[in-house]
Amino acid sequence: MAGTVYISQVRQDSPGRDDRSNWSLNQEWVDITNSTRRAVSLDGWTLADEDGHAFTFRHVRLDGRATVRVHTGVGRDSRRDLFQGRRAYVWNDVHDTATLRNDRDRFVDDVSWGRDRGHCR
């Protein structure tokens, strides 16, 4: 996918016990990478799971050749880390699909794991 913004990595199963602690929630994340040389505004883009839990990017500029990690829990946003502010897990450990859409709700990328692995929407 040269020249695009894409989902580069997903950690759907945080290490250790799933105790819903903020530490554990923030060990569940999705990396979004910009493979172009130019910065891209992600304002209004969404990242969602199969159940419709969606995170909307607000005032986020992803620099060229950069990656931002979207954590599930609570934290302070930075250039490299964003936080959904949730108190429960989003990504199903066994099977799910992470879908990235732009500000016009157009499909950008998805990554599936488990029984739906390889399924394209």
C-alpha positions in Angstrom: 0.0 0.0 0.0 2.6 2.5 -0.9 1.7 6.1 -0.6 -1.1 5.6 1.9 -2.2 5.7 5.5 -2.9 2.2 6.9 -3.2 0.0 10.0 0.3 -1.2 10.5 -0.1 -3.3 13.7 -2.8 -4.4 16.2 -2.4 -5.7 19.7 -5.9 -7.0 20.5 -4.9 -9.0 23.6 -3.2 -7.1 26.3 -0.6 -9.1 28.2 -1.5 -10.5 31.7 -4.9 -10.6 33.2 -7.8 -8.8 31.6 -8.7 -6.8 34.8 -9.8 -3.6 33.0 -7.1 -1.6 34.8 -6.1 1.5 32.8 -2.6 -0.1 32.3 -4.2 -3.2 30.8 -6.6 -1.2 28.7 -3.7 0.8 27.3 -1.8 -2.4 26.4 -4.5 -2.9 23.8 -3.8 -0.7 20.8 -3.8 -0.1 17.0 -0.9 1.5 15.1 -1.8 3.9 12.2 1.1 4.6 9.8 1.5 7.3 7.2 3.9 5.9 4.5 3.9 9.1 2.5 6.4 12.0 2.9 3.6 14.5 3.5 1.6 15.1 6.7 -2.0 13.9 6.6 -4.9 15.4 8.7 -6.8 12.5 10.4 -9.4 14.9 11.7 -12.8 13.2 11.4 -11.3 9.8 10.5 -12.6 6.8 12.5 -11.2 3.5 13.7 -13.9 0.9 14.5 -14.4 -2.7 15.5 -16.9 -5.2 14.2 -19.4 -4.3 17.0 -19.4 -0.7 15.9 -17.3 0.8 18.7 -15.7 3.7 17.0 -13.0 6.2 17.9 -13.0 9.5 16.0 -9.7 11.3 15.5 -9.9 15.0 16.5 -7.3 17.5 15.6 -4.7 14.9 14.7 -2.0 15.5 12.1 0.1 12.5 11.2 3.5 13.5 10.0 5.1 11.9 6.9 6.6 8.5 7.6 5.2 8.5 11.1 3.0 6.2 13.2 0.5 7.0 15.9 -0.6 4.4 18.4 -4.3 4.4 19.4 -4.7 3.0 23.0 -8.0 1.9 24.4 -7.8 3.4 27.9 -7.3 6.8 29.3 -4.1 8.9 28.9 -2.7 12.2 27.6 -2.6 12.4 23.8 0.7 13.1 22.1 2.1 13.0 18.6 2.9 9.3 19.0 0.1 8.1 21.3 -3.7 8.7 21.3 -6.2 7.5 23.9 -9.8 6.5 23.3 -10.7 7.1 27.0 -12.6 3.8 27.4 -13.1 1.8 30.6 -13.6 -1.5 28.8 -11.8 -3.4 26.1 -12.7 -2.8 22.4 -10.9 -5.5 20.4 -12.0 -9.1 20.7 -9.1 -11.3 21.5 -10.3 -14.3 19.4 -11.6 -12.6 16.3 -12.4 -9.1 15.2 -11.7 -6.5 12.4 -10.2 -3.1 12.9 -11.5 -0.7 10.2 -10.1 2.7 9.3 -12.3 5.2 7.4 -11.5 8.7 6.3 -13.5 11.9 7.1 -15.9 11.2 4.3 -16.6 7.7 5.7 -14.7 6.0 2.9 -12.9 2.8 3.5 -9.1 3.2 4.0 -7.9 -0.1 5.5 -8.8 -3.0 7.7 -7.0 -5.8 9.6 -8.8 -9.0 10.7 -7.7 -11.8 13.0 -9.2 -15.0 14.1 -11.9 -16.7 12.2 -12.5 -13.8 9.9 -8.8 -13.4 9.0 -8.3 -12.4 5.4 -11.9 -11.2 5.1 -12.1 -8.0 3.2 -15.1 -5.6 3.5 
